């Protein structure tokens, strides 16, 4: 029994020493681990306790120099990161610049400025407007102030009457410098509206004495009328429209009519339609027109008549002077001067 008790006590002391040794080893490992972490974080100098100094002395051989190298590596890494960040920032700036230039170039290449300018030249909505630009605008007025405009002598329109005649279709205002005797070759200068949308008197007009058929008959001397044209009046080949032996009528076809040159055949068809239409400025369908022959086509770019010949059902022929009908108060169409049958 005594021997057994002694053996048990010996085993107990041995177990206790083993356990203490294990605990001491665990504690030492724990303290070493804490000391290494302090080195890595650069916080070893902040503490100052014995527990921290001992693990640092114990780890001098393994981590002292390594800590310095780690610190240098960390500094270099930080510098590299910083440089990388700067480079990234510069790269971002370069990309931003690239995107800006790239976004600007398509806008410049495909922007509405050029397309709008080109579109402005080719679009169907603007061609009707362009058809009037730079062209002689006309307005044929057959309903004049006064009573018997077909009586003896040449009627005279006062400046006020002439201005009223010009301004009335626009519902605007106009002024005229002198009276107009409605005799062949007479004209007067006026200032009136430029279009139906611009009713202020800003456009120079020339009022010219003209003649129109009477009661649908042609070649009987006609009645007096006024042909207003923009600018300085009709000169050159166009003044044949104002001859005493020429009577005017016309017809509007549409806003796009004349946007392209008319061929001789197209001009013949449109002129015959003008002569036979009940909607003409002065209808002359009673003459029983049968055909129209034109030597050339017609361009609306210049106000120059194209010579044609009209023939009635009974075989009578009339020289025709067919001009662009760039009416300011009507659709684009034709202005047709019908000369006496003995004038050709």
URMO-V607388 format. One record per helix or strand of 3 or more residues. SS is the DSSP state (helix for helix, strand for strand). FROM is the first residue (numbers start at 0). LEN is the number of residues. Records with the same first field share a line. If there is no record, write none. Layout:
SS->FROM-LEN, FROM-LEN
This chain:
helix->1-40, 43-4, 49-9, 59-51, 111-11, 123-7, 158-10, 235-7, 263-13, 284-3
strand->137-4, 186-6, 202-10, 222-8, 245-9, 288-6, 305-7, 316-9, 331-8
